[in-house]
Amino acid sequence: MIMERLGLRARLYLASGSILLLFAFNVGTHLWGSYARSESVLAYRDATEATTLVRNIEQGLSTENQRVQVLAALRETNAPIGETQREQANDELTSISDQLRALGGLSNTDTETAFRAFYKPAADLLNEWMLFYGNYNDVTVPTSLSPETYTNTLERLSALSDQHNNVAMERSTVIDNTIQLTDRITIIAFISSITITLVLILTLIRTTNASLFRLRVGVEKFGAGDLTHRIDENRDAGEIANLAQTFNEMSASLQTAMADLDDARSDAEAANEAKSMFLANVSHELRTPLNAIIGYSEMLQDEVSDGVEIDRDQFNHDLTTIIFSGRQLLALINDILDLSKIETGKMSVSVEPFNAAGLVVQVCDALSPLLAQNNNRLDLHVEGAKDVEVESDAAKVQQILTNLFSNACKFTKNGVISVVATVDEDTLHLSVADSGIGMTEEQQAKVFQAFVQADSKTSVNYGGTGLGLAIVSNFCDMLGGEIALTSTPGQGSKFDVSLPIVPA
């Protein structure tokens, strides 16, 4: 329906405009009826006045004719008339002449022909009588009275009188018909206006109530917790459509916010679970080197306190184990401190020039004992970075390579660890690949997250805290580079690091 497609303001404007048009139509009809009545009344008044003039002219002509006939008979006896009587007769003739002109002014298309036929003999008759009065006392001038002129004039006057009577009757009929017509039109227009106004008001109320009902239903469902409910915006237009659109946007935003809140709660729970697992792993990782340090230290203390000869080889082995456990403990603590600095934004970058190939060889030599633990072999290629000076944070690059190399050694047994360093234009490429256990796509998606390992079995089977790769990823970002991972379960993993050789 057209009314439903309009806004509330447009509906009010339409209804108000329609009512004003109906009011204007009623006023116009009334004015037209009043005008028609006035015109008909004026025409009837003219016709009545013309009929009265015809009657007066007819009476005046009859009276004057009788007087002229009497005076004509008296003139035969040489009886003169006085000047006063002559002037009185001339005034009466002038009055009749004025009435003739007034009657001519009241003539219209219906009586014009009859008036012209009457006016000529009437004017001749009046001229004839004026000459009669003017020459009455001069007996030498004969009288020229023509009875035919008077008779012809009366006939023409009678015809004109009949014409005016007919016109008066027609005007009277027209007035009656006009009054009836205007009364009918006024009544019909008034009733129609009331009917149309009621229809418009009821339609406005119905459509507005329907729109508000849809809004109310939406608000009720929204208040009941149904955030998926949407109000049909296409059913309305204007302000109500805008209100429905705003409500839908608010509902969608709240629904999205609730979903985000649920996701955030899930993420928080997952993070809390990950940190709980991390604390458990850290506790285990801390206890392992500490137990070794304490245990071997007590053994050495007992050997020294027994006073027996010391087995230097065993003593040296025990000290080496203590030192190795201490370094493990220090590395773990350093990882935790580094991640803490990264998360609080206190980790700084110290840029200095260094030889890329030399740094890679140094790291691999320092970590060579890790190869022997799982009987792995190193495949090192640094020719592509030989004699190339890189301006970056050498300590962080060393930490990146150390963590990747340590991970490769830890998850590979009886395999090959491949380390490649190349420089391509202005980028240093470091690649660490292994032939170890590999990772699934799901494991790859979370391997760079802090406190998270590939899966729960990894910590049990291989140990670790899950901080190494997270630190590697953050260091790559801090140095303006990036890290990529490709891995296949059972076939090993490959980490590719790209770092700019000149700081941005």
Residue pairs with C-beta under 8 A, 6 or more apart in sequence:
1 207
3 11
3 14
3 203
3 204
3 207
4 207
4 210
4 211
4 235
4 236
5 236
5 237
6 14
6 237
6 238
7 236
7 237
7 238
7 239
7 240
7 241
8 208
8 211
8 238
8 239
8 240
9 238
9 239
10 237
10 238
11 204
11 207
11 208
12 204
14 200
15 200
15 201
15 204
18 196
18 197
18 200
19 197
19 200
22 189
22 192
22 193
22 196
22 197
23 193
25 189
25 193
26 186
26 189
26 190
26 193
29 182
29 185
29 186
29 189
30 182
30 186
32 182
33 178
33 181
33 182
33 183
33 185
33 186
34 182
36 178
36 181
36 182
37 175
37 178
37 179
37 182
40 171
40 174
40 175
40 178
41 175
43 171
43 174
44 168
44 171
44 172
44 174
44 175
46 106
46 108
47 106
47 164
47 167
47 168
47 170
47 171
48 168
49 106
50 103
50 106
50 107
50 111
50 164
50 167
50 168
51 161
51 164
51 165
51 168
53 99
53 102
53 103
53 106
54 103
54 157
54 160
54 161
54 164
55 161
56 99
57 96
57 99
57 100
57 103
57 122
57 157
58 154
58 157
58 158
58 161
60 92
60 95
60 96
60 99
61 96
61 122
61 125
61 150
61 153
61 154
61 157
62 154
64 89
64 92
64 93
64 96
64 129
65 150
67 89
68 129
68 132
68 145
71 81
71 132
71 136
72 132
72 143
72 145
75 136
75 139
75 143
78 139
80 136
80 137
81 133
81 136
81 137
86 133
86 134
86 136
89 129
89 133
90 130
90 133
93 126
93 129
93 130
93 133
96 126
97 123
97 126
100 119
100 122
100 123
100 126
103 115
103 160
104 115
104 119
107 115
108 167
110 163
110 166
110 167
110 170
111 160
111 163
111 164
111 167
114 156
114 159
114 160
114 163
115 160
117 156
117 159
117 160
118 153
118 156
118 157
118 159
118 160
121 149
121 152
121 153
121 156
122 153
122 156
122 157
124 149
124 153
125 149
125 150
125 153
128 144
128 145
128 146
128 149
131 144
132 143
132 144
132 145
135 141
135 143
211 235
211 236
211 240
212 240
214 231
214 232
214 235
214 236
214 244
215 231
215 240
215 243
215 244
215 247
217 231
218 229
218 230
218 231
218 244
218 247
218 251
219 247
221 229
222 229
222 247
222 251
227 251
227 254
227 255
227 258
228 255
229 251
230 248
230 251
230 252
231 244
231 247
231 248
232 244
233 241
233 244
233 245
233 248
236 244
271 451
274 449
274 451
274 452
274 466
275 451
277 451
277 456
277 459
278 451
278 465
278 466
281 453
281 459
281 463
281 464
281 465
281 466
282 332
282 336
282 465
284 463
285 332
285 463
285 464
285 465
286 329
286 332
288 325
288 328
288 463
289 325
289 326
289 328
289 329
289 332
290 325
290 329
292 321
292 322
292 325
293 322
293 325
293 326
293 329
296 318
296 319
296 321
296 322
296 325
297 322
299 318
300 315
300 318
300 319
303 310
303 311
303 315
304 310
332 465
335 465
335 467
335 468
335 471
336 465
336 467
338 347
338 399
338 467
338 471
339 450
339 467
339 470
339 471
339 474
341 347
342 471
342 474
342 478
343 450
347 474
347 478
349 393
349 396
349 478
349 479
349 503
350 393
350 395
351 391
351 392
351 393
351 503
352 391
352 392
352 393
352 394
353 389
353 390
353 391
354 389
354 390
354 392
354 394
354 397
355 387
355 388
355 389
355 390
356 382
356 385
356 388
356 389
356 390
356 421
356 423
356 428
356 501
357 382
357 383
357 385
357 386
357 387
357 388
357 421
359 394
359 397
359 398
359 401
360 380
360 382
360 385
360 401
360 419
360 421
360 430
361 380
361 382
362 398
363 398
363 401
363 402
363 405
364 378
364 380
364 405
364 419
366 402
367 402
367 405
367 406
367 409
368 378
370 376
370 405
370 406
370 409
370 410
371 377
371 378
371 409
371 417
373 409
374 409
374 410
374 412
374 413
374 414
374 415
375 413
375 414
376 409
376 412
376 413
376 414
376 415
376 416
376 417
376 434
377 415
377 416
377 417
378 416
378 417
378 419
379 416
379 417
379 418
379 419
380 418
380 419
380 420
381 418
381 419
381 420
381 421
382 419
382 420
382 421
384 420
384 421
384 422
384 423
384 424
384 429
385 421
385 422
385 423
385 428
388 423
388 428
388 501
389 501
390 397
390 423
390 428
390 499
390 501
391 501
391 502
391 503
392 428
392 479
392 499
392 500
392 501
392 503
393 478
393 479
396 475
396 478
396 479
397 430
397 475
397 479
397 499
399 471
399 472
399 475
400 430
400 472
400 475
400 476
400 497
401 419
401 430
401 432
403 468
403 469
403 471
403 472
404 430
404 432
404 472
404 495
404 497
405 417
405 419
405 432
406 468
407 468
407 469
408 417
408 432
408 433
408 434
408 436
408 493
409 417
409 434
410 462
410 463
410 464
411 434
411 436
411 437
411 462
411 493
412 434
412 435
412 436
412 437
412 492
413 436
415 434
415 435
415 436
415 492
416 434
416 435
417 432
417 433
417 434
418 431
418 432
418 433
418 434
419 430
419 431
419 432
420 429
420 430
420 431
420 433
421 428
421 429
421 430
421 431
422 428
422 429
423 429
423 501
426 500
426 501
426 502
427 481
427 498
427 499
427 500
427 501
428 498
428 499
428 500
428 501
429 496
429 497
429 498
430 496
430 497
430 499
431 494
431 495
431 496
431 497
432 494
432 495
432 497
433 492
433 493
433 494
433 495
434 492
434 493
434 494
435 491
435 492
436 492
436 493
437 489
437 490
437 492
438 487
438 488
438 489
438 490
438 491
438 492
438 493
439 447
439 454
439 485
439 487
439 489
439 493
440 489
443 454
443 455
443 487
444 485
444 487
446 452
446 454
447 453
447 454
447 469
447 485
448 469
448 470
448 472
448 473
448 483
448 485
449 466
449 470
450 466
450 467
450 470
451 465
451 466
451 467
451 470
452 466
452 470
453 459
453 464
453 466
458 464
459 466
472 483
472 495
472 497
473 483
476 482
476 483
476 497
476 499
479 499
479 500
479 503
480 499
480 500
480 503
480 504
481 497
481 498
481 499
481 500
482 497
482 498
483 495
483 496
483 497
483 498
484 495
484 496
484 498
485 493
485 494
485 495
485 496
486 493
486 494
486 496
487 493
487 494
